[in-house]
Amino acid sequence: MASDPSTQSRVMFQATDKAEEPAHRKLGKLTVKYNRKDLQKRLDIEEWIDGQLHLLFDCEEEEIPELEIDIDELLELSDEGQRTRLEELLQECGKPKEDFINGLLYRIKGLRKMSGPLKK
């Protein structure tokens, strides 16, 4: 079964250049990693913390000692560890801080730790 080479079919592949793709490509769907309700709850807690710190230190925001309460850090600790950490952070506060600590621990119950780019 010899065949004439001039009559055989040929398959040719042509490489496409990436620059030739249309500029108006259809974009894929964007998925959101964080639930809007969780983000709002976390924001509400952070605003509550800010307001309570103003009351505890009885001063303007600029005068509050350098203090960072990391909600994700607290969520990694046991209940007693959370309380101990908050007491350490608030040791410079002369006012009673038990109500603040109890209020914060109550508010963070049920929150999930945030990971990724939104965490500062």
TIGUZA-700762 format. One line per field, with one value per residue (C-alpha): residue number from 1; residue in one letter; x, z, y. Coordinates in steps of 0.05 Angstrom, whole numbers. Layout:
residues N
k: NUM | ...
r: A | ...
X: X | ...
Z: Z | ...
Y: Y | ...
This chain:
residues 120
k: 1 | 2 | 3 | 4 | 5 | 6 | 7 | 8 | 9 | 10 | 11 | 12 | 13 | 14 | 15 | 16 | 17 | 18 | 19 | 20 | 21 | 22 | 23 | 24 | 25 | 26 | 27 | 28 | 29 | 30 | 31 | 32 | 33 | 34 | 35 | 36 | 37 | 38 | 39 | 40 | 41 | 42 | 43 | 44 | 45 | 46 | 47 | 48 | 49 | 50 | 51 | 52 | 53 | 54 | 55 | 56 | 57 | 58 | 59 | 60 | 61 | 62 | 63 | 64 | 65 | 66 | 67 | 68 | 69 | 70 | 71 | 72 | 73 | 74 | 75 | 76 | 77 | 78 | 79 | 80 | 81 | 82 | 83 | 84 | 85 | 86 | 87 | 88 | 89 | 90 | 91 | 92 | 93 | 94 | 95 | 96 | 97 | 98 | 99 | 100 | 101 | 102 | 103 | 104 | 105 | 106 | 107 | 108 | 109 | 110 | 111 | 112 | 113 | 114 | 115 | 116 | 117 | 118 | 119 | 120
r: M | A | S | D | P | S | T | Q | S | R | V | M | F | Q | A | T | D | K | A | E | E | P | A | H | R | K | L | G | K | L | T | V | K | Y | N | R | K | D | L | Q | K | R | L | D | I | E | E | W | I | D | G | Q | L | H | L | L | F | D | C | E | E | E | E | I | P | E | L | E | I | D | I | D | E | L | L | E | L | S | D | E | G | Q | R | T | R | L | E | E | L | L | Q | E | C | G | K | P | K | E | D | F | I | N | G | L | L | Y | R | I | K | G | L | R | K | M | S | G | P | L | K | K
X: 0 | 47 | 16 | 41 | 70 | 37 | -33 | -23 | -61 | -20 | -39 | -8 | -11 | -8 | 15 | -28 | 5 | -21 | -22 | -74 | -128 | -185 | -180 | -252 | -245 | -300 | -278 | -287 | -330 | -298 | -309 | -310 | -273 | -305 | -377 | -404 | -441 | -377 | -339 | -394 | -394 | -319 | -323 | -377 | -333 | -273 | -314 | -341 | -269 | -248 | -306 | -293 | -219 | -237 | -280 | -229 | -171 | -216 | -178 | -175 | -154 | -84 | -72 | -91 | -28 | -2 | -49 | -67 | -121 | -115 | -181 | -148 | -95 | -149 | -188 | -126 | -124 | -166 | -219 | -172 | -115 | -159 | -175 | -102 | -79 | -130 | -109 | -37 | -55 | -96 | -48 | -36 | -110 | -126 | -201 | -237 | -232 | -272 | -335 | -295 | -260 | -325 | -360 | -306 | -301 | -377 | -375 | -320 | -354 | -372 | -325 | -278 | -205 | -192 | -133 | -105 | -100 | -153 | -116 | -70
Z: 0 | -22 | -32 | -68 | -18 | -55 | -41 | 34 | 83 | 127 | 195 | 213 | 281 | 285 | 350 | 373 | 401 | 470 | 448 | 396 | 448 | 448 | 500 | 522 | 549 | 594 | 666 | 714 | 776 | 838 | 901 | 969 | 1024 | 1081 | 1100 | 1101 | 1166 | 1200 | 1176 | 1201 | 1269 | 1274 | 1255 | 1307 | 1360 | 1341 | 1345 | 1413 | 1436 | 1413 | 1450 | 1513 | 1513 | 1511 | 1572 | 1609 | 1598 | 1602 | 1549 | 1476 | 1424 | 1417 | 1491 | 1497 | 1510 | 1452 | 1458 | 1407 | 1423 | 1369 | 1364 | 1324 | 1377 | 1431 | 1391 | 1392 | 1468 | 1519 | 1558 | 1616 | 1569 | 1537 | 1604 | 1625 | 1559 | 1566 | 1638 | 1614 | 1559 | 1606 | 1665 | 1656 | 1663 | 1732 | 1726 | 1739 | 1675 | 1692 | 1656 | 1594 | 1595 | 1607 | 1553 | 1502 | 1518 | 1510 | 1443 | 1412 | 1429 | 1363 | 1321 | 1275 | 1266 | 1204 | 1161 | 1098 | 1072 | 1114 | 1178 | 1196
Y: 0 | 52 | 120 | 180 | 231 | 288 | 260 | 246 | 291 | 336 | 363 | 429 | 463 | 537 | 568 | 626 | 687 | 708 | 781 | 765 | 749 | 798 | 853 | 843 | 773 | 748 | 754 | 697 | 701 | 731 | 690 | 723 | 687 | 725 | 729 | 800 | 787 | 763 | 824 | 870 | 836 | 843 | 916 | 928 | 895 | 937 | 1001 | 979 | 967 | 1036 | 1069 | 1030 | 1047 | 1120 | 1110 | 1067 | 1115 | 1177 | 1214 | 1232 | 1181 | 1212 | 1204 | 1130 | 1089 | 1047 | 988 | 935 | 885 | 831 | 794 | 737 | 729 | 725 | 673 | 627 | 627 | 589 | 627 | 638 | 656 | 709 | 740 | 739 | 771 | 827 | 840 | 845 | 894 | 937 | 938 | 1014 | 1029 | 1055 | 1044 | 978 | 938 | 875 | 900 | 915 | 847 | 809 | 849 | 836 | 762 | 757 | 793 | 750 | 685 | 651 | 693 | 656 | 672 | 711 | 693 | 723 | 793 | 827 | 815 | 872
